[in-house]
């Protein structure tokens, strides 16, 4: 007869898996993918390395699940910001503003999510990530075109170009950020979308946020063919 896990055993395993993922988020924010080894994650979670294989087949599997965990929170945060804006242009600006500001508050984590060399399966997840943001922006572009707020254009193509441009523009500041741990930001990502932070990011990163984020929002609105507030 096949062994059946009791509810108590399953609950213990589920709790252990959650602890592993939270530990992995913390390591990813501190060390990136390179430092997020199975042994390091197990040590952070306080379990034997062999126990990780009860939950994940290997580092690639763990990395994919970790990536999905963090990306889901990022998309939720963007959607929450979009819901607070009234017009399509404002909502498009909210996507870029929220995404870029959160990335610069947790630069090591964002660098790992966006550009750090990783397993091929993670690169595939990155494509899904970019498409999710593209689709959010494309929906708002289509609404703005339909209302006459923006000129006629292909919403999906424009949105894909914007996602690529914003990601490329952030790559430099994220790569240049210190590799110091950002424990508060990591904890917030693990538990849900972070509030505006008082994290331990550097003054340089704060400066980047106050200059890069408005510039990206302005670029986005102009690239769409609309008017930026500074155009008046």
C-alpha positions in Angstrom: 0.0 0.0 0.0 1.3 3.4 -0.9 2.2 5.7 2.0 -0.2 8.5 2.5 0.9 11.7 4.3 -1.2 12.6 7.2 -2.6 16.2 7.4 -0.1 16.9 10.1 2.8 15.7 8.1 1.6 17.7 5.0 1.2 20.8 7.1 4.8 20.4 8.4 6.2 20.0 4.9 4.2 23.0 3.6 5.5 25.1 6.4 9.0 24.0 5.7 8.7 24.8 2.0 7.4 28.2 2.9 10.4 28.8 5.2 12.8 27.6 2.4 11.3 30.1 -0.1 11.4 33.0 2.4 15.0 32.1 3.1 15.8 32.0 -0.6 14.2 35.4 -1.1 16.5 36.8 1.5 19.6 35.3 0.0 18.6 36.4 -3.5 18.3 40.0 -2.3 21.7 39.8 -0.6 23.8 37.7 -2.9 21.9 37.2 -6.2 21.5 33.9 -8.0 25.2 33.1 -7.6 25.0 33.0 -3.9 21.6 31.3 -3.7 22.9 27.8 -3.7 21.0 24.8 -2.3 23.4 24.6 0.6 23.2 28.2 1.4 19.4 28.2 1.3 19.2 25.1 3.5 21.6 26.7 6.0 19.5 29.9 6.1 16.3 27.9 6.5 17.9 25.8 9.3 17.4 22.4 7.6 19.7 19.8 6.1 20.5 20.3 2.4 19.1 16.9 1.6 15.7 18.0 3.0 15.4 20.6 0.2 15.0 17.8 -2.3 11.7 17.0 -0.6 10.4 20.2 -2.1 12.6 21.0 -5.2 14.4 18.8 -7.7 17.5 21.0 -7.7 18.6 24.6 -7.9 16.9 25.2 -11.3 13.6 24.2 -9.8 14.1 26.2 -6.7 15.2 29.2 -8.8 12.0 29.1 -10.9 9.7 28.8 -7.9 11.6 31.6 -6.2 11.4 33.8 -9.3 7.7 33.2 -9.6 7.2 34.1 -5.9 8.9 37.4 -6.2 7.6 38.3 -9.6 4.0 37.7 -8.4 4.4 40.2 -5.7 5.9 42.7 -8.1 3.0 42.4 -10.5 0.5 42.6 -7.6 2.2 45.9 -6.5 2.1 47.3 -10.0 -1.6 46.4 -10.4 -2.4 48.0 -7.1 -0.7 51.2 -8.1 -2.5 51.2 -11.5 -5.9 50.7 -9.8 -5.4 54.0 -7.9 -5.0 56.1 -11.1 -7.9 57.6 -13.1 -6.8 57.8 -16.8 -4.9 55.4 -19.1 -1.9 57.7 -19.3 -1.7 57.9 -15.5 -2.0 54.2 -15.2 0.8 53.6 -17.7 3.0 56.1 -15.7 2.1 54.2 -12.5 3.4 50.9 -14.0 6.8 52.5 -14.8 7.0 54.5 -11.7 6.1 51.6 -9.4 8.3 49.1 -11.1 11.4 51.3 -11.3 11.1 52.7 -7.8 10.7 49.2 -6.2 13.7 48.0 -8.3 15.9 50.8 -7.0 14.8 50.2 -3.4 16.1 46.6 -3.6 18.7 46.8 -6.3 20.5 43.5 -5.7 17.2 41.6 -5.9 16.0 43.5 -9.0 19.4 42.9 -10.7 18.9 39.2 -10.0 15.4 39.2 -11.4 16.2 41.2 -14.5 19.7 40.7 -15.8 22.0 38.5 -13.7 23.2 35.4 -15.6 21.2 32.4 -14.4 19.9 29.0 -15.5 18.1 28.7 -18.9 14.8 28.0 -17.1 15.1 31.3 -15.2 15.6 33.1 -18.5 12.4 31.5 -19.7 10.6 32.9 -16.6 12.0 36.3 -17.3 10.2 36.2 -20.7 7.0 35.5 -18.9 7.7 38.3 -16.4 8.3 40.8 -19.2 5.2 39.7 -21.0 3.1 40.2 -17.9 4.3 43.8 -17.6 3.9 44.3 -21.3 0.3 43.2 -21.1 -0.5 45.5 -18.3 0.9 48.5 -20.3 -0.7 47.3 -23.6 -4.1 47.2 -22.0 -3.8 50.9 -21.0 -2.4 52.0 -24.3 -5.3 50.4 -26.1 -7.7 52.2 -23.8 -5.9 55.5 -24.4 -5.9 55.0 -28.2 -9.6 54.2 -28.1 -10.4 57.3 -26.2 -8.3 59.5 -28.4 -5.9 60.2 -25.5 -3.0 58.8 -27.5 -2.4 58.5 -31.3 -3.1 55.3 -33.2 -0.4 52.6 -32.6 0.1 48.9 -31.9 -0.4 48.6 -28.1 1.4 45.3 -27.8 4.4 46.4 -29.8 4.7 49.8 -28.1 4.3 48.1 -24.6 7.0 45.6 -25.4 9.4 48.3 -26.5 8.8 50.3 -23.3 9.4 47.3 -21.1 12.7 46.6 -22.9 13.7 50.3 -22.7 12.9 50.6 -19.0 14.7 47.4 -18.1 17.8 48.4 -20.1 17.8 51.9 -18.4 17.7 50.3 -15.0 20.4 47.7 -15.7 23.2 50.2 -15.1 22.0 51.7 -11.8 21.2 48.2 -10.5 24.5 46.7 -11.5 26.3 49.6 -9.8 24.5 49.3 -6.5 26.4 48.0 -3.5 26.1 44.3 -2.9 25.3 44.8 0.8 22.3 43.0 2.2 18.9 44.7 2.1 17.1 42.6 4.8 14.1 44.8 5.3 13.3 44.9 1.5 13.8 41.2 1.3 11.5 40.5 4.2 8.8 42.6 2.6 9.1 40.9 -0.8 8.8 37.5 0.9 5.6 38.5 2.8 3.9 40.7 0.2 4.3 44.0 -1.7 6.4 46.4 0.3 5.3 49.7 1.4 7.4 52.8 0.7 10.6 51.7 2.4 12.9 52.9 5.1 15.3 50.2 4.0 19.1 50.0 4.2 19.7 50.9 0.6 22.5 53.4 0.0 22.2 57.1 -0.5 23.4 56.6 -4.1 20.4 54.3 -4.7 18.1 56.9 -3.2 19.6 59.5 -5.5 19.0 57.2 -8.5 15.4 56.8 -7.5 14.8 60.6 -7.3 16.4 61.1 -10.7 15.9 57.9 -12.8 12.3 57.3 -11.9 10.9 60.6 -13.0 13.1 60.5 -16.2 11.7 57.1 -17.1 8.1 58.2 -16.5 8.7 61.3 -18.7 10.4 59.1 -21.4 7.5 56.7 -21.4 4.8 59.3 -21.8 6.7 61.0 -24.7 7.4 57.7 -26.4 3.7 57.0 -26.4 3.1 60.2 -28.4 1.3 61.9 -25.5 2.3 65.0 -23.6 4.5 65.0 -20.5 3.6 67.5 -17.8 6.9 69.2 -18.4 6.0 69.9 -22.0 3.7 72.8 -21.2 
